[in-house]
């Protein structure tokens, strides 16, 4: 019974930041509230993506600990949540600008086009997140999922470049732990000294 109910409780947990944003928009439905909702939705999209990507290297560092294994089991939920927060972030951005002309005028800016490309990468990842596509695509599914790395780099650049690179500090606080864990994973599988079999 718990296994059938469990995903719904996890979805409720993942939706809490979104409910807080929705509450702020309901209580103050104006342009200022929409602009202020841009940052938390984008940040939670990045946070859930980062947590999902940290699962495998954490499982390597903390062997036998249930926490990373739990994250590995549920990282698809985290990925879908990251996409929906990114979607809301994008919709709010479009509403905030208000016209196609303003959207196109901002497109050449570095922090804008990096965000758009990251979002475009997220779309097929979210669409193919179900068990059906895992079975249908087979090995290709994992290959597709690896594009998350490109989305992560673009998200880092998008966040860091905001406000004349004023977002660099917060972005690095979030992404440096992920980078260190991924570097450890590369070292573990490809670079660490291995004892010779005699």
HELIX and SHEET records of a PDB file:
HELIX    1   1 UNK A    2  UNK A   27  1                                  26    
HELIX    2   2 UNK A   31  UNK A   61  1                                  31    
HELIX    3   3 UNK A   66  UNK A   97  1                                  32    
HELIX    4   4 UNK A  100  UNK A  106  1                                   7    
HELIX    5   5 UNK A  110  UNK A  127  1                                  18    
HELIX    6   6 UNK A  131  UNK A  137  1                                   7    
HELIX    7   7 UNK A  139  UNK A  145  1                                   7    
HELIX    8   8 UNK A  148  UNK A  160  1                                  13    
HELIX    9   9 UNK A  162  UNK A  165  1                                   4    
HELIX   10  10 UNK A  168  UNK A  186  1                                  19    
HELIX   11  11 UNK A  187  UNK A  191  3                                   5    
END                                                                             
